[in-house]
Amino acid sequence: MGNEANAEQRIILPLLKQWGYQSSEYQAKPRMGNGYPDFLVTLPMAGDRPLNYLIIEVKTPAQSRLSGSQQLRNYMEAARAVFGLLTNGREYHLFYQNPLKEPLQQVRCASGTLDKKTIQKLTKILHRSAAATLITALTQQKLKVYHHFEKALAKNFSISTATSKESPMIITVFNHKGGVGKTTLTLNLGAAFATMGKRVLLIDIDPQSNLTIGVGINPLKDVEEQGKKDIADLLLEPRVSLEDVVYQRAWGNLHLDIVPAHIRLADKEPALVSTIDIDRVLQRKLKNHGYDIVLIDPPPAFGKVNAIALMASDGVLIPTQLAPYPIRAIEYVLARLEAIRDAMETPPRLLGIAVSMYNRTTSAANYEMKEKLSNILEKVANGRQTVQILPESTWIAHRVVMLRATESQQPIFSRKFYEELDRSGKESIDDLTTSFENLARYLSTQAL
């Protein structure tokens, strides 16, 4: 705590002064729900209606990585704050939510190193004069001024806004080895992308339907008994469009769309095999889909639906555990993927190995398994570009709270789920969401 207090005195209070705020315009440790954010900047609007412009959370510089994003998002949603700043003095996460949206959208974020250049960019949008301009635009409904503000925000911090354009990305999350956290990673990676302001579609193409069930959709009661359509209809019925099979799910301000699966897909393999040009059907129906991110969750096998998923994808992400059996399976998985890619005119890019369900307390064993995995990747490359293990900042730790989220059929980014946890559980969620955010940001930088 002392380190946090030192960072507040050394960095935050001077910044608030530099940004033009009077001491009467911000509060230290105001009560907000069940917590106390470090600073809240509140400014008056027309009719004495205040605007919570900025919430600041400070973490100890001793932290090996910056966590606490979910806590700050919850503060922002509760206070309807425009901006949130999370920092440990070295790194920062900047959060934004559109104050014009009713209901509020999911809070979006950008991250980086807190250096002089970054502080100059932060000053442009967090200075009191910028806040005053925004307040004028809101109270006088000067939408052009507001849109100019959003464009500057998107340009300087790569935060997705209503006025920013996105490059679509379709990713299949695949491993032939089951039990490596594939579906859990798909769901929460999608949620992480949503917190960045991306419009996300999940596609469950696995007859086991775990992703469908994981977002709270019962394939029998909510799909079959209601006479609705699922992934099998999308693949086999020419007149069924993507819009016909998309279900919308929401957890507070967090929104995800999904194409559900059903166990009957397992019986459709003969029909899929006999259908002319079936491999390209999903690719065609995803054209002009309007989503920024599409994540496909196929079964842990090499059947026809996997070929369909790969044909539709720009990239393939391979999750694995740092354990002997999953690592041994990687060699086979990559060899089969390369064979499939060789037969494709425009093969998806292999984005890398995403480590999931790893134990932070066994660092020596983790290092040994990582070395074995690296050796396998070099062996499989055989003159090709070596598939990379993704950075350690993206690794997903094994946490009991993840199982609880799965059982409650919601992403770990759900505010309701977070608020129901004790302090230890919230700390685990902050750690996990940080890893998923890092993974989403890493993938966003990859050219597909």
Order of alpha helices (4+ residues) and beta strands (2+ residues): alpha-alpha-beta-beta-beta-alpha-beta-beta-beta-alpha-alpha-alpha-beta-alpha-beta-alpha-alpha-alpha-beta-beta-alpha-alpha-beta-alpha-beta-alpha-beta-alpha-alpha-alpha-alpha
